[in-house]
């Protein structure tokens, strides 16, 4: 039986988003863009490890297999395609209800 995901407060989501943004901008953007534009990247926030795939679930699953513990995020590579408010609302809802075990913060890509 899997443990329930903790409920993250807005301040914690913002802090984690900043970590993810820094990893993407400082380490991954130059590696991934433009060659992988239109795909997604899952990022392990503690290590900076990442996985690229066409869709979020395969990227998430592959990275979680390598990094079973710690927070992760998934975002678009290249120009943002997803409305930031909608993604934050989805991430908050799915994370707090335990419906999905992932949090997607593509939102920060459009800021």
Buried (B, 14 or more C-beta within 10 A) or exposed (E): EEEEBEEBEEEEBBEBBEBBBEBBEEEBEEEBEEEBEEBBBBBBBEEBBBBBBEEBBBBBEBBBEEBEEEBBBBBBBBEBEBEBEEBBEBBBEBBBEEEBBBBBBBBBBBE
